[in-house]
Amino acid sequence: MVQAVHRAMHVLRELATATPRLGVTELADRIGVAKPTMHALLRTLEAEGMVVQDRETGKYQLGPGLVVLGNAYLDSHELRTRAVTWADLLATQTGAAVWVGVFTGRHVLVVHHAFRPGGSVQVLETGASLPWNTCALGKAIAAFLPAERREELLAGELLRVTGASIDDPARLVTQLDRVRETGYALDDQELTLGDAGIAAPVFDRSGEVVGGLGLVGPVERLLADSARQECAIAVREVARSLSRDLGAPRDAGLRASS
């Protein structure tokens, strides 16, 4: 790796995951470099619009250049482009919000969010990064990853964001096995108290899982006995249609489960 590029990426990640602003000394200590080196890195990133400096405190935060790059990534992402119509259809069918996500490391990145129908105020979640084990999207995708990758995920850190989050690898193994049998995953207030998720995997032309599509909404609505099965079937069928739109063979899910 090119050391300067690696350090620059480390700076951006620190600014993304730490407090809103960090100073030169704080960043130098976190990354393990001398202050002059950190100062040079920050000046270069600032010139490119990747970070900005607060003139009053002298501390740095992420810059607008990252938004441009992020939007370019989303606009060119084939799954997101193909998913827009299908996500809107599913939202209309079920009356719930729909998320489309892909794996990035140990998290799920929401690449598209279709609002639930209606005029109520909603927060756009596109760009949100979710611990894989806390959401239906993450479990739907993880269940169909190669066995080695699944084992790596289960052996790593399993985050808890609510009291219902599952951080027991054995319980997750059981859930992933169940997902491979049924074709969809659930989360019951594991990401947000009061909310639930139902998601299914999406496959590409190679037959490999490339993301997931799912419903998000109040737990009493999605997981009620009268609605759970209907919602799960709708999610699974729309995910299959999206997979076919991406060129996936009809036995993609079965092939991944073998």
C-alpha positions in Angstrom: 0.0 0.0 0.0 1.0 3.6 -0.5 1.5 4.9 3.0 0.3 8.4 2.4 -2.9 7.2 0.9 -3.4 4.8 3.7 -2.9 7.5 6.3 -5.3 9.9 4.5 -8.0 7.2 4.5 -7.3 6.6 8.2 -7.9 10.4 8.8 -11.2 10.3 7.0 -12.4 7.3 8.9 -11.4 8.8 12.2 -13.4 12.0 11.4 -16.3 9.8 10.3 -16.5 7.7 13.4 -15.3 10.1 16.2 -16.6 13.4 17.5 -17.7 15.9 14.8 -14.3 17.7 15.0 -10.8 16.7 15.8 -7.6 18.7 16.1 -4.2 18.0 14.6 -2.8 16.7 17.8 -5.8 14.4 18.4 -5.6 13.0 14.9 -1.8 12.6 15.1 -2.1 10.6 18.3 -4.9 8.4 17.0 -3.1 7.5 13.8 0.4 7.4 15.3 2.2 10.0 13.2 4.1 13.2 14.0 2.2 16.5 14.1 3.9 18.0 11.0 3.0 14.9 9.0 -0.6 15.1 10.1 -0.7 18.8 9.4 0.5 18.1 5.8 -2.1 15.4 5.4 -4.9 17.7 6.6 -3.8 20.6 4.4 -3.8 18.3 1.3 -7.2 16.9 2.2 -8.5 20.4 2.8 -7.3 21.5 -0.6 -9.2 18.7 -2.2 -12.4 19.4 -0.3 -12.3 16.2 1.7 -12.0 18.0 5.1 -12.7 21.5 6.3 -11.3 23.4 9.2 -13.3 25.3 11.8 -11.6 28.7 11.9 -12.5 29.4 15.5 -11.3 26.1 17.0 -8.8 25.0 14.4 -10.3 21.6 14.4 -11.2 19.5 11.3 -14.3 17.8 10.1 -15.4 15.9 6.9 -15.8 18.1 3.9 -18.2 18.5 1.0 -16.0 16.7 -1.5 -17.0 13.4 0.1 -20.6 14.1 -0.7 -19.7 14.5 -4.4 -17.9 11.2 -4.4 -20.6 9.5 -2.4 -23.3 10.6 -4.8 -21.2 9.5 -7.8 -20.9 6.1 -6.2 -24.6 5.8 -5.6 -25.5 7.1 -9.1 -23.2 4.5 -10.7 -24.2 1.6 -8.5 -26.1 -1.0 -10.6 -28.0 -2.5 -7.8 -29.3 0.9 -6.6 -30.2 1.9 -10.2 -32.2 -1.3 -10.8 -33.7 -1.3 -7.4 -35.5 2.1 -7.5 -38.6 0.9 -9.3 -38.8 -2.3 -7.4 -38.4 -0.6 -4.0 -41.2 1.9 -4.9 -43.4 -1.0 -5.9 -42.8 -2.8 -2.6 -43.4 0.3 -0.6 -46.7 0.8 -2.4 -47.7 -2.8 -1.9 -47.0 -3.0 1.8 -47.3 0.6 3.0 -43.9 0.4 4.6 -40.5 2.0 4.0 -38.0 0.0 1.9 -34.3 -0.1 2.2 -31.8 -1.5 -0.3 -28.3 -2.3 1.1 -24.9 -3.7 0.3 -22.1 -5.0 2.5 -19.1 -2.8 3.3 -16.8 -4.6 5.7 -18.9 -5.6 8.7 -21.7 -3.1 8.0 -24.6 -2.7 5.6 -24.6 0.5 3.6 -28.1 1.7 2.7 -27.9 2.6 -1.0 -31.5 3.4 -1.6 -34.5 4.3 0.7 -38.1 4.3 -0.6 -40.3 6.2 1.8 -43.4 4.6 3.1 -46.6 6.0 1.4 -48.3 8.9 3.2 -47.5 12.4 4.2 -45.8 11.9 7.5 -42.4 13.2 8.1 -39.6 10.7 7.3 -35.8 10.9 7.5 -33.9 9.7 4.5 -31.5 6.9 5.5 -29.6 6.6 2.2 -25.9 6.4 3.2 -26.6 5.0 6.7 -24.1 2.3 7.8 -25.7 -0.5 10.0 -23.9 -3.2 11.9 -24.7 -6.4 9.9 -25.9 -8.5 12.8 -28.5 -5.9 14.0 -30.6 -5.7 10.9 -32.6 -7.9 8.6 -30.7 -6.6 5.6 -27.4 -7.7 7.1 -28.6 -11.2 8.0 -30.3 -11.7 4.6 -27.1 -11.0 2.8 -24.8 -12.8 5.2 -26.8 -16.0 5.0 -25.9 -16.4 1.3 -22.2 -15.3 1.5 -19.6 -18.0 1.0 -19.1 -20.1 4.1 -15.6 -18.7 4.8 -16.9 -15.1 4.7 -19.8 -16.0 7.0 -17.4 -17.6 9.5 -15.3 -14.5 9.4 -18.3 -12.3 10.2 -19.4 -14.5 13.1 -15.9 -14.6 14.5 -15.5 -10.8 14.6 -17.0 -8.2 16.8 -20.8 -8.4 17.0 -22.2 -5.0 17.9 -25.2 -4.2 20.1 -27.2 -1.1 19.5 -30.3 -2.0 21.4 -31.0 -4.5 24.2 -32.5 -6.8 21.6 -29.4 -6.9 19.4 -28.0 -10.4 19.0 -24.3 -10.8 19.7 -24.3 -14.5 20.3 -22.6 -16.3 17.3 -24.6 -19.5 17.9 -27.9 -17.7 17.8 -26.9 -15.9 14.6 -25.8 -19.2 13.0 -29.3 -20.6 13.7 -30.9 -17.5 12.2 -28.7 -17.5 9.1 -29.5 -21.2 8.6 -33.2 -20.3 8.8 -32.8 -17.5 6.3 -31.3 -19.9 3.8 -34.3 -22.1 4.2 -37.0 -19.5 4.0 -35.4 -16.9 1.8 -35.9 -13.9 4.1 -34.5 -12.5 7.4 -36.1 -10.7 10.3 -35.0 -8.3 13.0 -37.2 -7.5 16.0 -36.1 -4.1 17.5 -32.5 -5.2 17.1 -31.5 -2.0 15.3 -34.1 0.5 16.6 -36.4 0.1 19.5 -40.0 -0.1 18.3 -39.0 -1.0 14.7 -38.6 -4.3 12.9 -37.2 -5.4 9.5 -38.0 -8.1 6.9 -35.4 -8.5 4.2 -34.4 -10.8 1.4 -31.2 -11.3 -0.6 -30.6 -10.0 -4.1 -28.3 -11.9 -6.5 -26.5 -10.8 -9.7 -25.9 -12.5 -13.0 -23.1 -14.6 -11.5 -25.6 -16.1 -9.0 -23.7 -14.4 -6.1 -25.5 -12.3 -3.4 -24.8 -8.6 -4.0 -27.2 -7.0 -1.6 -30.5 -7.1 0.0 -33.9 -5.4 -0.1 -36.3 -5.1 2.9 -39.1 -3.5 4.7 -38.6 -1.3 7.8 -41.4 -0.2 10.1 -43.2 -0.4 13.4 -42.7 -3.8 15.0 -46.4 -4.2 15.8 -47.2 -3.7 12.1 -44.5 -5.8 10.3 -44.3 -8.7 12.8 -47.9 -9.0 13.8 -49.2 -12.5 13.1 -51.7 -11.2 10.6 -49.0 -9.3 8.5 -45.7 -11.1 8.9 -46.1 -13.8 6.4 -47.8 -11.5 3.8 -45.0 -9.0 4.1 -42.3 -11.7 4.0 -43.7 -13.2 0.8 -43.9 -9.7 -0.8 -40.3 -8.9 0.1 -39.0 -12.3 -1.2 -40.9 -12.0 -4.5 -39.8 -8.4 -5.2 -36.2 -9.4 -4.3 -36.4 -12.2 -6.8 -37.7 -9.9 -9.5 -34.9 -7.5 -8.8 -32.4 -10.4 -9.0 -33.8 -11.4 -12.4 -33.5 -7.8 -13.5 -29.8 -8.0 -12.6 -29.5 -11.1 -14.7 -29.5 -13.7 -11.9 -30.3 -17.3 -12.9 -33.5 -18.6 -11.5 -31.7 -21.0 -9.2 -29.4 -18.3 -7.7 -30.7 -18.7 -4.2 -30.8 -22.5 -4.3 -27.3 -22.5 -5.8 -26.0 -20.3 -3.0 -27.6 -22.6 -0.4 -26.0 -25.8 -1.7 
